[in-house]
Amino acid sequence: MLYSGAPFNHFDTDTETMSQAPGKELTSAPRRKRSEASEARRQRQIDEKRRNILNAALELFSTFGFHGTSVDQIAERADVSKGNLLYYFRNKDDLYASLLRDLLALWLEPLRAFSVEQDPVEAIPAYIHQKLIASRDNPAASRLFCIEIMQGAPVFGNELLANLKVLVQEKQAVIEQWIADGKLAPVTPHHLIFFLWATTQHYADFSFQVEGLTGKTLKNRKFFAEVERNLCDIVLAGILPRTGCKA
């Protein structure tokens, strides 16, 4: 009975608090780090699986088209279950649109770099270089984009045209300013953009033909340099008379 009163309980509670609180602080930091590491690992696994699905979809869509490819085929190629695939993408349309959205961002990134402050003698060859790299490293992406456009963009049409039109209008204004500043000969901006697209993407979309006629692809470093030099000279000779591509 001597130690059953409030003073004992109060002292015991304080002692417990004093002895255990530091321990909790010491163990909570490692626990947080383990939790953060676990979450980071989980996110990497999610990102990797999503990339695998998109890569499998790209390979199949660029070969057989949207209607010639099934969700089951993509799941099999990505080595995931159909249910797992549908956890990341609602359906085939969603997967296809996500893929094209990513590809469009990649494909248009070099064009986004055009700015009024640049010298077109440097900007246009830099654009050609980046587009040839994209054609070399991502030929399937170019072919898929080509297939979608040739079929009238049945899945991605509205979003594609809306986003693409805004960007092209912005870059047409840049080209027009270059012309006004006397940096370019008078050309119709969208025809110049179409020409740049067509010439650089040819080496991806028609790689079989290019290799059949030349025996080479853009993966050959000398051939890549040859293509880049010739495209630069041809383009700049048309818009900057007597001006070639800088070495």
C-alpha positions, 0 to 999 in steps of 0.5 A: 500500500505504501507505493500504490499512491499517485506519487509512485505512478507519476514517477514511474510514468516519467521514468518510462518516458525518459528511458523510452523516448530516446530509443523511439527516436533512434529506431524511427529514423532507420525505420523511415529510411527502410520504408523510403528505400522500400518505396523507392524500390517498389516505384522502380519496379513499377516503372520498369514493368510499365516500360517493358509493357510499352516496349512490347506494345511498340514492337507489336503496334509498329509491326502489325498496327493497332488493329492487328495487335491484341492485349494478349499478345502484348502481355505475352511479349512483355512477360506479364499477365493480362490482368497485370497489364490492365492494372497499368493501362485500362485497355488497348486504346489507353496503352496505344494513346499512352505510347503515342503520347510518349513518342510524340514528346520524344519526336517533337523535342528537337523542334521545341528547341527552336527559338528566335534567339538562335542562329538558324545556321546552327539551329537547323543542323542541330535539329537534323542531328537530333532527329537522325539520332531519334531515327537511328535509336527509335526506328519503331517509334517513327514507324508507329507514328507514320502508321497512325498518321497514314491511317488518319490517326483514328485513335489519337487524332484529336489530341495529336492534331491539337497539340501538334498544331500549337507547337508548329504554329509557335515554330512557324512564328520563329522561322518567320522572325528569322526571315524578317531578321534576314537570317533565312531566305523567304520560305513558307515555314510549314513546308520547311518543317515538313521537309525536315520531318520527311528527310530525317524520318525517312531513315527510320520509316524506310530503313529496309530500303535504305539498307538495301540500296546502300548496304548501311544504316544510321548505326554505321557511324560513317554513314550517319555522318555522311547522311547528316552532312548531306542533309545539312548541305541540301537544306541550308543551300536552299534557305541560305544560298551558298551556305553549307553545314558547319563542320 
